[in-house]
Amino acid sequence: MTRKIVYSVALGVFVCTTVLTLVSLLTTHWVTYSVTAPTGSTFSKQLGLHESCSTVAFPTCRPFPSEDDCRDDKRFCSLWRTSGFLLSFATIVELATLVSFLVVLAGGKFKREGGWRLIGGFLLADAVVEFASMGIVAWLFEHDSQFVVPGWALDYSFYLCTTSAAVSVLLAAVLAASAYILPPEDDYESLEDYLDS
């Protein structure tokens, strides 16, 4: 049976993975282009799921992909926007997972006995959505013509998302394993019988 300490530690780790997801969603470092000119100046462009930033553009950051970006390649824009939507949806799944953790922890022994199924389901759903979002970006990076130019690279937001999804799968596995491996939790401790001594 899964104990309160297991849920508490899993909740702490899950909060960290949620922070990773939020950072990856809100930063513009999914795909980065950087090149240094012979003069020594560096040009860089960072693509986020909802915004693009460049060292030579004014304003430096703008919504991405814009209508101008989509004029020639509607497939890229549809897939990129889908990836952004999926990761935004993952944050909602993570909020539901957080609520389920709190309900299970506050619900007593009965809720802890079966709560791992609900939490594990939410964790796996979160991982599937995050892996799908990350997979779309990886596929576009490998197959879209705008990333053919040398200098483009997947950046830390991509890896934060991947780490968050992988840890969610790991947490679901740990909760399931603890439910089967750990002995039942009792609400009281047995007292020694002093008459037998």
FENCOR-V472076 format. One record per backbone hydrogen bond with DSSP energy under -0.5 kcal/mol. NH is the residue of the N-H (numbers start at 1). CO is the residue of the C=O. If there is no record, write none. Layout:
BEGIN
NH & CO
NH & CO
END
This chain:
BEGIN
7 & 3
8 & 4
9 & 5
10 & 6
11 & 7
12 & 8
13 & 9
14 & 10
15 & 11
16 & 12
17 & 13
18 & 14
19 & 15
20 & 16
21 & 17
22 & 18
23 & 19
24 & 20
25 & 21
26 & 22
27 & 23
30 & 47
31 & 47
32 & 153
33 & 45
34 & 151
35 & 43
37 & 35
37 & 41
40 & 37
43 & 35
45 & 33
46 & 53
47 & 31
48 & 46
48 & 51
49 & 27
52 & 62
53 & 46
54 & 60
55 & 44
62 & 52
64 & 50
70 & 66
71 & 67
71 & 68
77 & 73
78 & 74
79 & 75
80 & 76
81 & 77
82 & 78
83 & 79
84 & 80
85 & 81
86 & 82
87 & 83
88 & 84
89 & 85
90 & 86
91 & 87
92 & 88
93 & 89
94 & 90
95 & 91
96 & 92
97 & 93
98 & 94
99 & 95
100 & 96
101 & 97
102 & 98
103 & 99
104 & 100
105 & 101
106 & 102
107 & 103
108 & 105
111 & 107
112 & 108
113 & 109
114 & 110
115 & 111
116 & 112
117 & 114
118 & 114
119 & 115
120 & 116
121 & 117
122 & 118
123 & 119
124 & 120
125 & 121
126 & 122
127 & 123
128 & 124
129 & 125
130 & 126
131 & 127
132 & 128
133 & 129
134 & 130
135 & 131
136 & 132
137 & 133
138 & 134
139 & 135
140 & 136
141 & 137
142 & 138
143 & 139
144 & 140
147 & 144
148 & 145
152 & 149
153 & 32
155 & 30
157 & 29
158 & 29
158 & 155
159 & 155
160 & 156
161 & 157
162 & 158
163 & 159
164 & 160
165 & 161
166 & 162
167 & 163
168 & 164
169 & 165
170 & 166
171 & 167
172 & 168
173 & 169
174 & 170
175 & 171
176 & 172
177 & 173
178 & 174
179 & 175
180 & 176
181 & 177
182 & 178
194 & 192
196 & 193
197 & 194
END
